[in-house]
Amino acid sequence: MSSAFEVRGGNRLQGEIVPQGAKNEALQIISAVMLTPEKVTISNIPDIVDVNLLIELLGDAGVRINRVSRDVCEFQADNIDLDYLQGPEFKKKSGRLRGSVMIAGPLLARFGKAFIPKPGGDKIGRRRLDTHIIGFERLGAKFIYDSDDNFFRLETNGLKGTYMLLDEPSVTGTANILMAAVMAEGTTTIYNAACEPYLQQLCRMLTRMGAKIQGIGSNMLIIEGVKYLGGCEHTMLPDMIEIGSFIGLAAMTQSEITIKNAGVEHLGIIPEKFRQLGINLEIRGNDIYIPSQETYEIQTFLDGSILTVSDHPWPGFTPDLLSIVLVVATQAKGSVMIHQKMFESRLFFVDKLIDMGAQIVLCDPHRAVVIGLGRQHALRGITMSSPDIRAGVSLLIAALSAEGKSTIQNIDQIDRGYQYIDERLRKLGADIRRV
């Protein structure tokens, strides 16, 4: 029986909250420790299911792990058990975790072989591995798909640098190919590369390990292969999705919240998008202060037409925050069109919001129009279930602003991406408990 959150909404929250380390950065950075036999120390690790599973998986594969504290960990991959990585136990475990695909690049680079399970994880539409596999093939890896056990096997007798144009700027795809290319022979050019802050972080870490990478932060990475990478220390960025979630939460619950150490310079367009919804926020050094606001009004475009918020690869607006924007818009004044281009079924949680009294027209799997209630009517608490990580937190925000009691089931999905979220919100005055 998985646990649930019981939430009594309507409280105004107040105080400071510190965002966790970035989940999407963690999965790449922690995989990169496989590139060297030397010690790598990583700080600001989020204490969440997906990340802990990956660390456990590396430990099973022979990486020596010393968890100095919940957010600092030392890794040393000087004795990898390649047999374990093709055995039944790894297949079972890695199938539960999307992030396990990220160790393929480092393994190919260092040992010339890798094993990838068919992806599991979220219910947000297909997430293809094509970009990863085609990239590895371009570098000279051969791949065999075993349909009996849903497993990809990759092997090479030496990766060679090449030019490639990715069919989509996949973050995990770019990271995986990059980690394979840093030790390939010759020069690799990856064009249409993802350029998210998390990927820039990975590039900086690899550079500290001795990799030669040009074009960091752009969509063209040029990598000159090296023979050996050494150890390093790395601190992860705060999680921008959590930061966006807290901005939305403050507005919805009319709360005064300060988000501490928000890594403001790495947030891109995110603060601006929340300002377009009429939310006041002040950047104070590296903190974001959101004052308590009675109402917030969605801006229109200059010609008066309805605002559209859509996702786009970085430096555009991240798809992970569209669910949050959608929820926050339900209590704004004005209307907004949410256009989710990158995933098919991310909007399938709006029926729960409609049950709570929100006015939303779901046009198709990609578009929803939200007609803001302008606080004329509060949402009402209901029992609901969370389909994916980001929708889960969006529903949690809705519940915290609603009248009465809400029960959110299937919160394992929330725990996969947000650490101790109930404890941290209780410290701000939220009425939330785990049952």
NUVEXFI-870675 format. One record per residue (C-alpha): residue number from 1; residue in three letters; y negated, z, x negated. Coordinates in Angstrom, 3 decimals, padded with zeros to 6 digits. Each point is the difference from the previous one (the first is absolute). Example, Ala and Ser with C-alpha at 12.3 -4.5 7.8 and 13.67 -1.06 7.14 Angstrom:
<recs>
   nr  rest         Y         Z         X
    1   ALA   004.500   007.800  -012.300
    2   SER  -003.440  -000.660  -001.370
</recs>
This chain:
<recs>
   nr  rest         Y         Z         X
    1   MET   000.000   000.000   000.000
    2   SER  -003.249  -001.041  -001.682
    3   SER  -003.002   002.270   000.419
    4   ALA  -003.090  -000.619   002.074
    5   PHE  -003.665   001.008  -000.067
    6   GLU  -001.436   001.941   002.910
    7   VAL  -003.743  -000.545   000.126
    8   ARG  -002.592   001.592   002.246
    9   GLY  -003.056  -002.206  -000.179
   10   GLY  -003.703   000.547   000.488
   11   ASN  -000.769   002.274  -002.968
   12   ARG  -002.893  -000.919  -002.237
   13   LEU   001.150   000.199  -003.591
   14   GLN  -002.028   001.150  -002.961
   15   GLY   000.389   000.309  -003.751
   16   GLU   001.142  -001.835  -003.104
   17   ILE   003.140  -002.004  -000.558
   18   VAL   001.332  -001.549  -003.203
   19   PRO   001.853  -003.311   000.309
   20   GLN   003.481  -000.239  -001.527
   21   GLY   000.879  -002.414  -002.794
   22   ALA   000.439  -003.593   001.151
   23   LYS   003.461  -000.696   001.417
   24   ASN  -000.165  -003.747  -000.616
   25   GLU  -001.059   000.527  -003.594
   26   ALA   002.696   002.620  -000.611
   27   LEU   002.927  -002.317   000.723
   28   GLN  -001.194  -002.538  -002.601
   29   ILE  -001.096   002.483  -002.654
   30   ILE   003.180   002.073   000.157
   31   SER   002.142  -003.145  -000.281
   32   ALA  -001.908  -000.998  -003.152
   33   VAL   001.422   002.998  -001.910
   34   MET   003.210  -002.057  -000.303
   35   LEU  -001.792  -002.352  -002.421
   36   THR   000.078   002.418  -002.940
   37   PRO   002.397   002.455  -001.625
   38   GLU  -002.989   002.252  -000.759
   39   LYS  -001.423   002.808   002.130
   40   VAL  -002.434  -000.896   002.819
   41   THR  -002.024   002.698   001.786
   42   ILE  -001.375  -000.745   003.462
   43   SER  -002.505   002.190   001.898
   44   ASN  -001.251   000.182   003.603
   45   ILE   003.393  -000.991   001.419
   46   PRO   000.124   000.328   003.814
   47   ASP   002.746   002.386   001.153
   48   ILE   001.433  -002.276   002.691
   49   VAL   003.464  -001.214   000.968
   50   ASP  -000.254  -003.582  -001.272
   51   VAL  -001.253   001.070  -003.429
   52   ASN   002.436   002.896  -000.371
   53   LEU   002.894  -002.334   000.881
   54   LEU  -001.044  -002.443  -002.728
   55   ILE  -000.257   002.801  -002.587
   56   GLU   003.449   001.227   001.059
   57   LEU   001.355  -003.551  -000.292
   58   LEU  -001.350  -000.317  -003.559
   59   GLY   001.553   003.360  -000.860
   60   ASP   003.385  -001.193   001.298
   61   ALA  -000.347  -003.111  -002.189
   62   GLY  -000.380   002.134  -003.125
   63   VAL  -003.772   000.456  -000.325
   64   ARG  -000.784   003.505  -001.268
   65   ILE  -002.413   001.624   002.399
   66   ASN  -002.084   003.106  -000.510
   67   ARG  -002.045   000.933   003.053
   68   VAL  -002.741   002.058  -001.622
   69   SER  -001.513   000.680   003.437
   70   ARG   000.180  -001.659   003.434
   71   ASP  -002.569  -002.583  -001.081
   72   VAL   000.758  -000.413  -003.729
   73   CYS   003.222  -001.438  -001.339
   74   GLU   001.319  -001.023  -003.430
   75   PHE   002.470  -002.873  -000.192
   76   GLN   002.100  -001.220  -002.893
   77   ALA   002.194  -003.063   000.513
   78   ASP   001.802   000.045  -003.349
   79   ASN   003.527   000.000   001.418
   80   ILE   000.296  -002.191   003.117
   81   ASP   003.398  -000.230   001.691
   82   LEU   000.239  -003.706   000.910
   83   ASP   003.426   000.503   001.588
   84   TYR  -001.458   002.432   002.524
   85   LEU  -002.558  -002.662   000.984
   86   GLN   002.733  -002.331   001.214
   87   GLY   002.164   002.685   001.608
   88   PRO   000.424   000.984   003.665
   89   GLU  -002.095   003.193  -000.240
   90   PHE  -003.105  -001.929  -001.188
   91   LYS   000.525  -002.613   002.722
   92   LYS   000.083   002.658   002.668
   93   LYS  -002.992   001.933  -001.284
   94   SER  -002.232  -002.913  -000.974
   95   GLY   000.544  -001.672   003.372
   96   ARG  -001.894   002.878   001.658
   97   LEU  -003.078  -000.574  -002.116
   98   ARG  -002.240  -003.046  -000.081
   99   GLY  -001.448   001.064  -003.344
  100   SER   003.336  -000.333  -001.788
  101   VAL  -000.617  -003.743  -000.375
  102   MET  -002.736   000.884  -002.512
  103   ILE   002.424   000.999  -002.749
  104   ALA   001.354  -003.577  -000.204
  105   GLY  -002.882  -001.331  -002.153
  106   PRO   000.227   002.776  -002.618
  107   LEU   003.826  -000.226  -000.135
  108   LEU  -000.080  -003.777  -000.474
  109   ALA  -002.612   000.320  -002.736
  110   ARG   001.846   002.676  -001.925
  111   PHE   003.704  -000.554   000.689
  112   GLY   000.228  -003.575   001.309
  113   LYS   001.584   001.029   003.308
  114   ALA  -001.062   001.541   003.280
  115   PHE   001.362   000.723   003.469
  116   ILE  -001.991  -000.042   003.224
  117   PRO   001.098   001.134   003.470
  118   LYS  -001.181  -001.953   003.028
  119   PRO  -003.157   001.795   001.106
  120   GLY  -000.044   002.875   002.500
  121   GLY  -002.981   002.205   000.914
  122   ASP  -002.606  -000.758   002.656
  123   LYS   000.238  -001.726   003.357
  124   ILE  -003.162  -002.033  -000.514
  125   GLY   001.403  -003.486  -000.118
  126   ARG   001.784  -001.853  -002.725
  127   ARG  -000.816   000.884  -003.580
  128   ARG   001.450  -002.684  -002.167
  129   LEU   001.248   000.301  -003.533
  130   ASP  -000.423  -003.721  -000.611
  131   THR  -003.124   000.464  -002.123
  132   HIS   001.822   002.451  -002.294
  133   ILE   003.169  -002.072  -000.394
  134   ILE  -001.773  -003.355  -000.478
  135   GLY  -002.254   001.619  -002.619
  136   PHE   003.019   001.363  -001.907
  137   GLU   001.645  -003.430   000.182
  138   ARG  -003.110  -001.641  -001.422
  139   LEU   000.220   002.410  -002.951
  140   GLY   003.582  -001.097  -000.575
  141   ALA   002.159   002.449   001.962
  142   LYS   002.996  -001.220   002.002
  143   PHE   000.685   001.628   003.304
  144   ILE   003.179   000.387   002.010
  145   TYR  -000.027   001.298   003.554
  146   ASP   003.100   001.888   001.059
  147   SER   000.119  -000.312   003.783
  148   ASP   002.946   002.436   000.234
  149   ASP  -002.097   002.943  -001.073
  150   ASN  -003.554  -001.285   000.593
  151   PHE  -000.872   000.186  -003.680
  152   PHE  -001.966  -002.240  -002.371
  153   ARG   001.159  -000.101  -003.619
  154   LEU  -002.380  -001.341  -002.645
  155   GLU   000.791  -000.759  -003.623
  156   THR  -001.542  -001.736  -002.967
  157   ASN   000.677  -000.482  -003.697
  158   GLY  -003.714   000.169  -000.711
  159   LEU  -003.070  -000.448   002.218
  160   LYS  -002.482  -002.719  -001.010
  161   GLY  -003.687  -000.075   000.880
  162   THR  -001.165  -002.676   002.426
  163   TYR  -002.779  -000.966   002.424
  164   MET   000.536   000.914   003.647
  165   LEU  -002.005  -000.221   003.193
  166   LEU   001.174   002.619   002.503
  167   ASP   000.468  -001.152   003.594
  168   GLU  -001.636   003.240   001.183
  169   PRO  -001.950   002.693  -001.874
  170   SER   002.733   002.580   000.564
  171   VAL  -000.880   003.349  -001.637
  172   THR   003.582   001.048  -000.679
  173   GLY   000.918  -003.570  -000.962
  174   THR  -002.854  -000.250  -002.512
  175   ALA   000.833   003.447  -001.428
  176   ASN   003.689  -000.790  -000.366
  177   ILE  -000.577  -003.388  -001.679
  178   LEU  -002.678   001.558  -002.243
  179   MET   002.418   002.715  -001.171
  180   ALA   002.598  -002.663  -000.798
  181   ALA  -002.550  -002.219  -001.793
  182   VAL  -001.469   002.638  -002.361
  183   MET   003.110  -000.265  -002.223
  184   ALA   000.789  -003.692   000.568
  185   GLU  -000.264  -002.390  -002.930
  186   GLY  -003.327  -001.883  -000.062
  187   THR  -002.822  -000.075   002.536
  188   THR   000.304   000.412   003.769
  189   THR  -002.779  -000.932   002.404
  190   ILE   000.183   001.387   003.542
  191   TYR  -002.508  -001.708   002.299
  192   ASN  -000.701   001.165   003.580
  193   ALA   000.985   003.426  -001.315
  194   ALA  -000.764   003.051   002.121
  195   CYS  -002.959   001.928  -001.441
  196   GLU   000.077   003.318   001.927
  197   PRO  -001.240   003.105  -001.844
  198   TYR   003.633   001.152  -000.197
  199   LEU   000.908  -003.159  -001.848
  200   GLN  -002.974   000.447  -002.321
  201   GLN   001.302   003.515  -000.665
  202   LEU   003.418  -001.395  -000.901
  203   CYS  -001.629  -002.530  -002.367
  204   ARG  -001.954   002.783  -001.717
  205   MET   003.119   002.123  -000.377
  206   LEU   001.977  -002.912  -001.449
  207   THR  -002.880  -000.727  -002.394
  208   ARG   000.113   003.618  -001.215
  209   MET   003.742  -000.505  -000.581
  210   GLY  -000.795  -002.979  -002.224
  211   ALA   000.053  -002.974   002.405
  212   LYS  -002.522  -002.834  -000.410
  213   ILE  -001.555  -000.884   003.370
  214   GLN  -003.184  -001.954   000.725
  215   GLY  -001.740  -000.489   003.342
  216   ILE   000.521   003.518   001.373
  217   GLY  -001.668   000.251   003.428
  218   SER   000.018  -003.766   000.531
  219   ASN   002.562  -002.224   001.707
  220   MET   001.086  -001.570  -003.280
  221   LEU   001.935   002.160  -002.444
  222   ILE   000.820  -001.319  -003.470
  223   ILE   002.722   001.966  -001.755
  224   GLU   000.980  -000.423  -003.616
  225   GLY   003.528   001.348  -000.400
  226   VAL   000.683   002.825  -002.486
  227   LYS   003.324   001.189  -001.449
  228   TYR  -000.395   003.708   000.665
  229   LEU  -001.920   002.368   002.267
  230   GLY  -000.644   003.675  -000.789
  231   GLY  -000.708   003.167   001.992
  232   CYS  -003.310   000.912   001.627
  233   GLU  -001.762   002.307   002.441
  234   HIS  -001.268  -001.196   003.363
  235   THR  -001.893   001.581   002.906
  236   MET   000.302  -001.610   003.420
  237   LEU  -002.922  -000.815   002.283
  238   PRO  -000.522   001.869   003.267
  239   ASP   001.604  -001.717   002.995
  240   MET  -002.586  -002.259   001.651
  241   ILE   002.052  -000.175   003.194
  242   GLU  -000.132   003.776   000.330
  243   ILE  -003.727  -000.062  -000.672
  244   GLY  -000.516  -002.592   002.759
  245   SER   002.212   002.060   002.320
  246   PHE  -002.135   003.112  -000.585
  247   ILE  -003.258  -001.904   000.647
  248   GLY   001.465  -001.189   003.310
  249   LEU   001.288   003.470   000.845
  250   ALA  -003.434   001.565  -000.577
  251   ALA  -001.717  -002.500   002.299
  252   MET   002.602   000.245   002.784
  253   THR  -000.041   003.821   000.062
  254   GLN  -003.803   000.333  -000.497
  255   SER   000.713   001.969  -003.160
  256   GLU  -001.948   000.737  -003.150
  257   ILE   002.308  -000.779  -002.903
  258   THR  -000.470  -000.501  -003.742
  259   ILE   002.627  -002.083  -001.768
  260   LYS   000.053   001.249  -003.598
  261   ASN   000.776  -002.150  -003.076
  262   ALA   000.274  -003.174   002.046
  263   GLY  -000.026  -002.488  -002.898
  264   VAL  -003.027  -001.590   001.659
  265   GLU  -000.354  -002.904  -002.459
  266   HIS   003.504  -001.219   000.906
  267   LEU  -000.439  -000.066   003.799
  268   GLY  -001.373  -003.542   000.211
  269   ILE  -001.124  -000.947   003.501
  270   ILE   001.619   002.978   001.784
  271   PRO  -003.121   002.219   000.469
  272   GLU  -001.948  -003.028   001.265
  273   LYS   002.626  -000.794   002.683
  274   PHE  -000.226   003.538   001.395
  275   ARG  -003.793  -000.272  -000.025
  276   GLN   000.339  -003.147   002.130
  277   LEU   001.698   002.197   002.602
  278   GLY  -003.163   002.117   000.020
  279   ILE   001.384   002.846  -002.097
  280   ASN  -002.509   001.806  -002.236
  281   LEU   001.341   000.784  -003.420
  282   GLU  -001.735   001.016  -003.188
  283   ILE   001.312  -000.618  -003.489
  284   ARG  -000.816   003.116  -002.046
  285   GLY   001.097  -000.623  -003.576
  286   ASN   003.752  -000.450   000.296
  287   ASP   000.188   001.673   003.433
  288   ILE  -000.464  -001.426   003.490
  289   TYR  -001.839   002.166   002.529
  290   ILE   000.438  -000.794   003.697
  291   PRO  -002.409   001.953   002.230
  292   SER   001.002   001.070   003.503
  293   GLN  -001.014  -002.817   002.355
  294   GLU  -000.246   000.222   003.780
  295   THR   000.416  -003.759   000.416
  296   TYR   000.348  -003.098  -002.135
  297   GLU  -000.809  -003.554   001.045
  298   ILE   001.812  -003.113  -001.218
  299   GLN  -002.382  -002.492  -001.552
  300   THR  -000.022  -003.594   001.175
  301   PHE  -000.398  -003.006  -002.259
  302   LEU  -003.614  -001.114  -000.530
  303   ASP   000.249  -002.630   002.724
  304   GLY   001.149   002.665   002.453
  305   SER   003.653  -001.063   000.114
  306   ILE   002.788   002.576   000.040
  307   LEU   001.021   001.518  -003.328
  308   THR   003.360  -001.143  -001.386
  309   VAL   001.812   002.133  -002.552
  310   SER   002.821  -001.814  -001.767
  311   ASP   002.162   000.646  -003.032
  312   HIS   000.021  -002.061  -003.154
  313   PRO   001.431   000.378  -003.505
  314   TRP  -002.233   002.037  -002.344
  315   PRO  -002.949   000.067  -000.283
  316   GLY   000.226  -000.546   003.754
  317   PHE   000.850   002.781   002.448
  318   THR   003.466   001.494  -000.402
  319   PRO   002.456  -000.534   002.900
  320   ASP   001.094   003.632  -000.350
  321   LEU  -003.299   001.188   001.503
  322   LEU  -000.168  -002.324   003.009
  323   SER   002.058   002.397   002.135
  324   ILE  -002.492   002.758  -000.867
  325   VAL  -003.014  -002.192   000.854
  326   LEU   001.626  -000.918   003.310
  327   VAL   000.471   003.644   001.000
  328   VAL  -003.494   001.015  -001.087
  329   ALA  -001.491  -002.864   002.038
  330   THR   001.524   001.384   003.227
  331   GLN  -002.658   002.757   000.153
  332   ALA  -002.900  -002.052  -001.381
  333   LYS  -002.726  -001.610   002.072
  334   GLY   000.519  -003.757   000.099
  335   SER   002.895  -002.370  -000.550
  336   VAL   001.847  -001.379  -002.987
  337   MET   002.698  -002.582  -000.619
  338   ILE   002.707   001.161  -002.423
  339   HIS   001.733  -002.941  -001.672
  340   GLN   003.114   000.934  -001.984
  341   LYS   000.787  -003.158  -001.967
  342   MET   002.455   001.199  -002.596
  343   PHE   002.753   001.711   002.020
  344   GLU   001.597  -000.879   003.320
  345   SER   000.675   003.297   001.691
  346   ARG  -002.577   002.448  -001.273
  347   LEU  -001.764   000.070   003.382
  348   PHE   003.040   000.958   002.035
  349   PHE  -001.105   003.623   000.287
  350   VAL  -002.982  -000.765   002.286
  351   ASP   002.090   000.590   003.124
  352   LYS   000.004   003.729  -000.905
  353   LEU  -003.802  -000.028  -000.253
  354   ILE  -000.233  -001.763   003.371
  355   ASP   002.225   002.746   001.453
  356   MET  -002.526   002.503  -001.399
  357   GLY  -002.781  -001.754   001.947
  358   ALA  -001.432  -002.353  -002.635
  359   GLN  -001.291  -003.397   001.118
  360   ILE   001.721  -002.592  -002.147
  361   VAL   001.010  -003.582   000.708
  362   LEU   002.907  -001.081  -002.202
  363   CYS  -000.567  -003.761  -000.251
  364   ASP   003.086  -000.803  -002.086
  365   PRO   001.939   001.620  -002.881
  366   HIS  -002.990  -000.513  -002.297
  367   ARG  -003.088   000.745   002.086
  368   ALA  -001.287   002.808   002.172
  369   VAL  -003.369   000.505   001.664
  370   VAL  -001.132   003.618   000.219
  371   ILE  -002.580   000.911   002.636
  372   GLY  -001.512   003.264  -001.198
  373   LEU  -000.131   002.866   002.512
  374   GLY  -003.120   001.416  -001.678
  375   ARG   001.388   003.500   000.651
  376   GLN  -000.420  -000.463   003.788
  377   HIS   003.674   000.938   000.342
  378   ALA   002.057   001.878  -002.574
  379   LEU   003.443  -001.359  -000.810
  380   ARG   002.773   002.120   001.513
  381   GLY   002.927   001.491  -001.851
  382   ILE   003.455  -001.594   000.460
  383   THR   003.405  -000.046  -001.673
  384   MET   000.444  -002.954  -002.342
  385   SER   001.952  -001.229  -002.997
  386   SER  -001.287  -001.448  -003.266
  387   PRO   001.193  -003.543  -000.887
  388   ASP  -001.384  -000.174  -003.561
  389   ILE  -001.911   002.131  -002.510
  390   ARG  -003.519  -001.209   000.791
  391   ALA   000.474  -000.119   003.770
  392   GLY   001.373   003.539  -000.246
  393   VAL  -003.222   001.327  -001.467
  394   SER  -002.079  -002.051   002.438
  395   LEU   001.864   001.644   002.879
  396   LEU  -000.507   003.384  -001.655
  397   ILE  -003.769  -000.642  -000.138
  398   ALA   000.050  -001.044   003.676
  399   ALA   001.898   003.181   000.905
  400   LEU  -002.466   002.226  -001.899
  401   SER  -002.872  -001.467   002.025
  402   ALA   001.843   000.026   003.340
  403   GLU  -000.089   002.570   002.798
  404   GLY   003.126   002.099   000.345
  405   LYS   003.273  -000.013  -001.893
  406   SER   001.573  -002.986  -001.750
  407   THR   003.441  -000.167  -001.568
  408   ILE   000.573  -002.568  -002.754
  409   GLN   003.658  -000.663  -000.738
  410   ASN   001.592  -001.792  -002.958
  411   ILE  -002.501   001.570  -002.401
  412   ASP   002.298  -000.695  -002.956
  413   GLN  -001.953  -003.272   000.018
  414   ILE  -003.235   001.944  -000.549
  415   ASP   001.559   002.205  -002.701
  416   ARG   001.031  -003.143  -001.880
  417   GLY  -003.663  -000.684  -000.734
  418   TYR  -002.093   003.153   000.425
  419   GLN   000.668   003.293  -001.797
  420   TYR  -000.126   003.313   001.965
  421   ILE  -002.327  -001.704   002.476
  422   ASP   000.433   002.763   002.621
  423   GLU  -000.848   002.817  -002.448
  424   ARG  -003.023  -001.828  -001.347
  425   LEU  -001.355  -000.734   003.493
  426   ARG   000.603   003.585   001.139
  427   LYS  -002.302   001.167  -002.816
  428   LEU  -002.755  -002.093   001.634
  429   GLY   000.664   001.695   003.351
  430   ALA   002.450  -002.426   001.631
  431   ASP   002.518   001.396   002.509
  432   ILE   003.142  -001.686  -001.272
  433   ARG   003.489   001.321  -000.573
  434   ARG   003.382  -001.306  -001.027
  435   VAL   002.786   000.559   002.532
</recs>
